[in-house]
Amino acid sequence: MTVYVIVQLKIIDLKGFTEYREMVSPQIAMTGGRGVARGAEVEKLEGDS
């Protein structure tokens, strides 16, 4: 089953986030997960929010 997770983060503790990312990335990879896109600018196509 393919699952896409879309996340928008505001990182306020870069050191803590870096440590978290280093711990979680191998766990995601173990299940075949991978990043598809990172750091892209968001373009609102429609709606008010």
Backbone torsions as a table, in degrees:
resi	resn	phi	psi	omega
1	MET	NA	130.8	177.2
2	THR	-90.6	133.6	178.3
3	VAL	-131.3	133.7	175.0
4	TYR	-112.4	129.2	177.7
5	VAL	-113.9	123.3	-179.7
6	ILE	-108.5	124.9	-175.3
7	VAL	-132.8	135.6	171.8
8	GLN	-120.9	118.4	-174.6
9	LEU	-116.5	148.0	166.4
10	LYS	-115.9	104.7	-174.8
11	ILE	-85.4	119.7	179.8
12	ILE	-108.3	-11.7	177.6
13	ASP	-129.0	85.9	-174.8
14	LEU	-60.9	-41.4	179.8
15	LYS	-62.4	-46.1	179.2
16	GLY	-64.3	-40.3	179.2
17	PHE	-66.5	-39.9	178.4
18	THR	-61.2	-43.5	178.0
19	GLU	-63.0	-43.8	178.7
20	TYR	-60.7	-48.0	-178.5
21	ARG	-60.3	-40.3	-179.8
22	GLU	-65.5	-32.4	179.2
23	MET	-79.1	-36.9	-172.6
24	VAL	-83.9	-35.1	-176.0
25	SER	-53.2	-45.8	178.2
26	PRO	-63.8	-34.2	178.8
27	GLN	-65.8	-41.5	177.9
28	ILE	-64.5	-44.4	-179.6
29	ALA	-63.0	-34.1	-179.9
30	MET	-60.8	-27.8	-179.0
31	THR	-98.7	8.9	178.9
32	GLY	88.3	6.1	-179.7
33	GLY	-74.6	154.9	178.1
34	ARG	-159.0	158.8	175.3
35	GLY	-79.0	133.3	178.9
36	VAL	-96.9	-42.1	179.5
37	ALA	-148.5	140.9	178.2
38	ARG	-141.3	143.7	171.3
39	GLY	71.7	15.3	-178.6
40	ALA	-78.5	149.4	173.1
41	GLU	-71.2	140.5	-179.5
42	VAL	-91.9	132.6	177.1
43	GLU	-118.9	114.8	178.5
44	LYS	-74.0	124.6	-177.1
45	LEU	-94.9	-31.4	178.0
46	GLU	-163.0	167.7	179.1
47	GLY	94.1	174.4	-175.2
48	ASP	-100.2	-15.5	-174.7
49	SER	-101.5	NA	NA
